[in-house]
Amino acid sequence: NYIPEPSIIDESSLSLDPLQKEMLLEENQMLFRELEQMVDSVREVEAQVVALQGAHELIAKHVMDQKETIQEIRSTVLEARSNVKSGNSSLRKASDRGVDFRIMVMMFLITLSFTLLYLHFFY
């Protein structure tokens, strides 16, 4: 990248014939169009990045909402599990009491029956 001193450049080296000027003009226009296309592409990418950022923020918000919902569901499930265990325990106790009660009623009825038979036999 050698840049010559301004005093070294002479006017004759800068003069171009019309064909060279036209070729340079066309090349400049082509480069300008390419640059405009690149700028447009960069703007499109920038717009897409902004849209992705908005989508990311929305997704992050929904994930946080879901996290809270999942924590609530977890606590509800743990509470329900505890309630089911307690209910099962109560059902076992009630079942055991029901069996004890039926045995007591049966013993009372058998005793009452024998008492009636005994009383009927002697009177």
Accessible surface in RSA format (square Angstrom, percent):
REM  Atomic radii and reference values for relative SASA: ProtOr
REM  Chains: A
REM  Algorithm: Lee & Richards
REM  Probe-radius: 1.40
REM  Slices: 20
REM RES _ NUM      All-atoms   Total-Side   Main-Chain    Non-polar    All polar
REM                ABS   REL    ABS   REL    ABS   REL    ABS   REL    ABS   REL
RES ASN A   1   199.23 137.4 123.95 119.8  75.28 181.3  41.52  99.9 157.71 152.4
RES TYR A   2   174.07  81.3 144.85  82.4  29.22  76.0 127.21  95.6  46.86  57.8
RES ILE A   3   149.99  85.4 130.80  97.4  19.19  46.2 131.28  94.5  18.71  50.8
RES PRO A   4    48.34  35.2  43.30  39.5   5.04  18.3  43.30  35.8   5.04  31.3
RES GLU A   5   108.13  62.1 104.63  79.2   3.49   8.3  28.01  54.2  80.12  65.4
RES PRO A   6   116.62  85.0 101.39  92.4  15.22  55.3 104.50  86.3  12.11  75.3
RES SER A   7   105.89  89.5  67.48  90.1  38.41  88.5  59.57 126.9  46.32  64.9
RES ILE A   8   112.28  63.9  89.37  66.6  22.90  55.2  95.60  68.8  16.67  45.3
RES ILE A   9    77.75  44.2  56.13  41.8  21.62  52.1  60.76  43.8  16.99  46.1
RES ASP A  10    77.04  54.0  71.34  71.0   5.70  13.5  39.79  93.6  37.25  37.1
RES GLU A  11   142.79  82.0 135.96 102.9   6.83  16.3  65.08 125.9  77.71  63.4
RES SER A  12    84.33  71.3  62.52  83.4  21.81  50.3  55.10 117.3  29.23  40.9
RES SER A  13    75.64  63.9  42.56  56.8  33.08  76.2  48.95 104.2  26.69  37.4
RES LEU A  14   111.23  61.9  95.40  68.2  15.83  39.8  97.25  68.3  13.98  37.6
RES SER A  15    81.79  69.1  57.86  77.2  23.93  55.1  49.18 104.7  32.62  45.7
RES LEU A  16    67.35  37.5  51.91  37.1  15.45  38.8  54.53  38.3  12.82  34.5
RES ASP A  17    73.65  51.6  64.49  64.2   9.16  21.6  34.71  81.7  38.93  38.8
RES PRO A  18   110.09  80.2 104.24  95.0   5.85  21.3 106.67  88.1   3.41  21.2
RES LEU A  19   118.69  66.1 114.27  81.8   4.41  11.1 116.99  82.2   1.69   4.6
RES GLN A  20    85.54  47.8  84.13  61.5   1.41   3.4  21.69  46.2  63.85  48.4
RES LYS A  21   122.93  60.0 116.81  71.7   6.11  14.6  63.13  56.8  59.80  63.7
RES GLU A  22    96.86  55.6  92.43  69.9   4.44  10.6  27.41  53.0  69.46  56.7
RES MET A  23   116.41  60.3 112.05  74.2   4.36  10.4  97.16  82.6  19.25  25.5
RES LEU A  24    84.68  47.2  84.59  60.5   0.08   0.2  84.68  59.5   0.00   0.0
RES LEU A  25   103.14  57.4 101.04  72.3   2.09   5.3 102.64  72.1   0.50   1.3
RES GLU A  26    96.60  55.5  93.14  70.5   3.45   8.2  36.50  70.6  60.09  49.1
RES GLU A  27    85.64  49.2  81.37  61.6   4.27  10.2  21.98  42.5  63.66  52.0
RES ASN A  28    89.81  61.9  83.96  81.1   5.85  14.1  20.28  48.8  69.52  67.2
RES GLN A  29    86.53  48.4  83.70  61.2   2.83   6.7  25.72  54.7  60.81  46.1
RES MET A  30    91.32  47.3  91.23  60.4   0.09   0.2  52.71  44.8  38.61  51.1
RES LEU A  31    90.47  50.4  86.86  62.1   3.61   9.1  87.06  61.1   3.41   9.2
RES PHE A  32   119.27  59.7 115.03  71.2   4.24  11.0 118.72  72.0   0.55   1.6
RES ARG A  33   129.46  54.4 128.53  65.5   0.93   2.2  56.85  77.7  72.62  44.0
RES GLU A  34    76.42  43.9  75.13  56.8   1.30   3.1  28.13  54.4  48.29  39.4
RES LEU A  35   103.38  57.6 101.88  72.9   1.50   3.8 103.00  72.3   0.38   1.0
RES GLU A  36    82.09  47.1  80.07  60.6   2.02   4.8  30.99  59.9  51.10  41.7
RES GLN A  37   117.29  65.6 114.72  83.8   2.58   6.1  39.19  83.4  78.10  59.2
RES MET A  38   119.06  61.7 116.31  77.0   2.75   6.5  96.17  81.8  22.89  30.3
RES VAL A  39    56.64  37.3  55.15  49.9   1.49   3.6  56.59  49.2   0.04   0.1
RES ASP A  40    74.34  52.1  72.36  72.0   1.97   4.7  20.78  48.9  53.56  53.4
RES SER A  41    59.07  49.9  57.48  76.7   1.60   3.7  28.05  59.7  31.02  43.5
RES VAL A  42    98.00  64.5  96.08  87.0   1.92   4.6  97.55  84.8   0.45   1.2
RES ARG A  43   152.32  64.0 147.39  75.1   4.93  11.7  51.47  70.3 100.85  61.1
RES GLU A  44   110.29  63.3 105.40  79.7   4.89  11.6  37.95  73.4  72.34  59.1
RES VAL A  45    85.23  56.1  85.23  77.2   0.00   0.0  85.23  74.1   0.00   0.0
RES GLU A  46   105.44  60.5 100.89  76.3   4.54  10.8  35.21  68.1  70.23  57.3
RES ALA A  47    62.63  57.6  50.80  78.4  11.82  26.9  57.86  81.5   4.76  12.6
RES GLN A  48   108.89  60.9 105.55  77.1   3.34   7.9  35.90  76.4  72.99  55.4
RES VAL A  49    83.75  55.1  83.01  75.1   0.74   1.8  83.13  72.2   0.62   1.7
RES VAL A  50    93.23  61.4  90.37  81.8   2.86   6.9  90.37  78.5   2.86   7.8
RES ALA A  51    66.73  61.4  50.01  77.2  16.73  38.0  60.98  85.9   5.75  15.2
RES LEU A  52   122.66  68.3 119.35  85.4   3.31   8.3 119.99  84.3   2.67   7.2
RES GLN A  53   103.24  57.7  97.29  71.1   5.94  14.1  30.48  64.9  72.76  55.2
RES GLY A  54    36.91  45.5   0.00   N/A  36.91  45.5  30.81  84.6   6.09  13.6
RES ALA A  55    44.37  40.8  37.54  57.9   6.83  15.5  42.20  59.4   2.17   5.7
RES HIS A  56   125.50  68.6 122.51  85.2   2.98   7.6  84.62  87.2  40.88  47.6
RES GLU A  57   101.61  58.3  93.55  70.8   8.06  19.2  39.56  76.5  62.05  50.7
RES LEU A  58   100.83  56.2  96.65  69.1   4.18  10.5 100.24  70.4   0.59   1.6
RES ILE A  59   105.51  60.0 105.01  78.2   0.50   1.2 105.51  76.0   0.00   0.0
RES ALA A  60    43.27  39.8  36.91  57.0   6.35  14.5  42.89  60.4   0.38   1.0
RES LYS A  61   122.11  59.6 114.73  70.4   7.37  17.6  92.01  82.8  30.10  32.1
RES HIS A  62    88.44  48.3  88.16  61.3   0.28   0.7  60.75  62.6  27.69  32.2
RES VAL A  63    81.35  53.5  80.54  72.9   0.81   1.9  80.54  70.0   0.81   2.2
RES MET A  64   100.68  52.1 100.68  66.6   0.00   0.0  77.37  65.8  23.31  30.9
RES ASP A  65    60.81  42.6  59.03  58.8   1.78   4.2  24.58  57.8  36.23  36.1
RES GLN A  66   108.65  60.8 107.83  78.8   0.82   2.0  29.25  62.3  79.40  60.2
RES LYS A  67   104.89  51.2 100.68  61.8   4.21  10.0  55.91  50.3  48.98  52.2
RES GLU A  68    99.54  57.1  98.41  74.4   1.13   2.7  30.32  58.6  69.22  56.5
RES THR A  69    67.14  47.8  66.69  67.6   0.45   1.1  43.21  58.0  23.93  36.2
RES ILE A  70   109.73  62.4 109.30  81.4   0.42   1.0 109.39  78.8   0.33   0.9
RES GLN A  71    97.50  54.5  92.05  67.3   5.45  13.0  33.81  72.0  63.69  48.3
RES GLU A  72   114.53  65.8 111.56  84.4   2.97   7.1  43.01  83.2  71.52  58.4
RES ILE A  73    98.15  55.9  96.53  71.9   1.62   3.9  98.13  70.7   0.02   0.1
RES ARG A  74   154.11  64.7 149.10  76.0   5.01  11.9  50.24  68.7 103.87  63.0
RES SER A  75    64.73  54.7  58.56  78.1   6.18  14.2  44.85  95.5  19.88  27.8
RES THR A  76    85.97  61.1  84.10  85.3   1.88   4.5  61.56  82.7  24.41  36.9
RES VAL A  77    85.72  56.4  83.97  76.0   1.75   4.2  85.17  74.0   0.55   1.5
RES LEU A  78    79.19  44.1  73.50  52.6   5.69  14.3  73.91  51.9   5.28  14.2
RES GLU A  79   114.37  65.7 107.45  81.3   6.92  16.5  37.34  72.2  77.03  62.9
RES ALA A  80    46.81  43.0  43.20  66.7   3.61   8.2  46.40  65.3   0.41   1.1
RES ARG A  81   143.49  60.2 136.97  69.8   6.51  15.5  42.56  58.2 100.92  61.2
RES SER A  82    65.08  55.0  58.30  77.8   6.78  15.6  29.42  62.7  35.66  50.0
RES ASN A  83    89.75  61.9  81.51  78.8   8.24  19.8  24.92  60.0  64.82  62.7
RES VAL A  84    91.67  60.3  85.33  77.2   6.34  15.3  91.02  79.1   0.64   1.7
RES LYS A  85   128.36  62.6 121.57  74.6   6.79  16.2  78.69  70.8  49.67  52.9
RES SER A  86    66.77  56.4  58.12  77.6   8.65  19.9  31.26  66.6  35.51  49.8
RES GLY A  87    31.14  38.4   0.00   N/A  31.14  38.4  30.42  83.5   0.71   1.6
RES ASN A  88    64.38  44.4  62.41  60.3   1.96   4.7   7.93  19.1  56.44  54.6
RES SER A  89    42.57  36.0  41.38  55.2   1.19   2.7  21.59  46.0  20.98  29.4
RES SER A  90    63.87  54.0  58.95  78.7   4.92  11.3  31.86  67.9  32.01  44.8
RES LEU A  91   123.62  68.8 120.29  86.1   3.33   8.4 120.75  84.8   2.87   7.7
RES ARG A  92   152.92  64.2 149.86  76.4   3.06   7.3  69.31  94.7  83.61  50.7
RES LYS A  93   116.13  56.7 113.66  69.7   2.48   5.9  62.02  55.8  54.11  57.6
RES ALA A  94    54.80  50.4  45.00  69.4   9.80  22.3  47.48  66.9   7.33  19.4
RES SER A  95    66.69  56.4  54.34  72.5  12.35  28.5  34.29  73.0  32.40  45.4
RES ASP A  96    89.36  62.6  87.36  86.9   2.00   4.7  24.51  57.7  64.85  64.7
RES ARG A  97   160.27  67.3 156.83  79.9   3.44   8.2  62.02  84.8  98.25  59.5
RES GLY A  98    26.89  33.2   0.00   N/A  26.89  33.2  26.39  72.4   0.49   1.1
RES VAL A  99    63.58  41.8  63.48  57.5   0.10   0.2  63.55  55.2   0.03   0.1
RES ASP A 100    84.35  59.1  82.17  81.8   2.19   5.2  25.50  60.0  58.85  58.7
RES PHE A 101   136.29  68.2 132.58  82.1   3.71   9.7 135.98  82.4   0.31   0.9
RES ARG A 102   153.29  64.4 147.85  75.4   5.44  13.0  69.86  95.5  83.43  50.6
RES ILE A 103    86.21  49.1  85.72  63.9   0.49   1.2  86.21  62.1   0.00   0.0
RES MET A 104   129.89  67.3 126.34  83.6   3.55   8.5  98.85  84.0  31.04  41.1
RES VAL A 105    58.27  38.3  56.63  51.3   1.65   4.0  58.24  50.6   0.03   0.1
RES MET A 106   107.11  55.5 104.34  69.1   2.77   6.6  67.38  57.3  39.73  52.6
RES MET A 107   102.17  52.9 102.10  67.6   0.06   0.2  84.04  71.5  18.13  24.0
RES PHE A 108   129.22  64.6 123.41  76.4   5.80  15.1 128.52  77.9   0.69   2.0
RES LEU A 109    96.02  53.5  95.29  68.2   0.74   1.8  95.39  67.0   0.64   1.7
RES ILE A 110    76.36  43.5  74.66  55.6   1.70   4.1  76.32  55.0   0.04   0.1
RES THR A 111    80.93  57.6  77.53  78.6   3.40   8.1  61.46  82.6  19.47  29.4
RES LEU A 112    78.95  44.0  77.01  55.1   1.94   4.9  78.61  55.2   0.34   0.9
RES SER A 113    58.61  49.5  54.33  72.5   4.28   9.9  28.59  60.9  30.02  42.1
RES PHE A 114   132.03  66.1 129.15  80.0   2.88   7.5 129.32  78.4   2.71   7.8
RES THR A 115    61.01  43.4  56.33  57.1   4.68  11.1  44.43  59.7  16.58  25.1
RES LEU A 116   110.32  61.4 108.18  77.4   2.14   5.4 108.48  76.2   1.84   4.9
RES LEU A 117   112.34  62.6 108.68  77.8   3.66   9.2 109.51  76.9   2.83   7.6
RES TYR A 118   132.21  61.7 126.88  72.2   5.33  13.9  92.56  69.6  39.65  48.9
RES LEU A 119    80.66  44.9  79.46  56.8   1.20   3.0  79.73  56.0   0.93   2.5
RES HIS A 120   146.79  80.2 132.76  92.3  14.03  35.9  88.90  91.6  57.89  67.4
RES PHE A 121   161.68  80.9 134.65  83.4  27.04  70.3 139.89  84.8  21.79  62.4
RES PHE A 122   117.24  58.7  88.73  55.0  28.51  74.2  91.72  55.6  25.52  73.0
RES TYR A 123   210.07  98.1 151.17  86.0  58.91 153.3 121.97  91.7  88.10 108.6
END  Absolute sums over single chains surface
CHAIN  1 A    12040.0      11091.4        948.6       7990.6       4049.4
END  Absolute sums over all chains
TOTAL         12040.0      11091.4        948.6       7990.6       4049.4
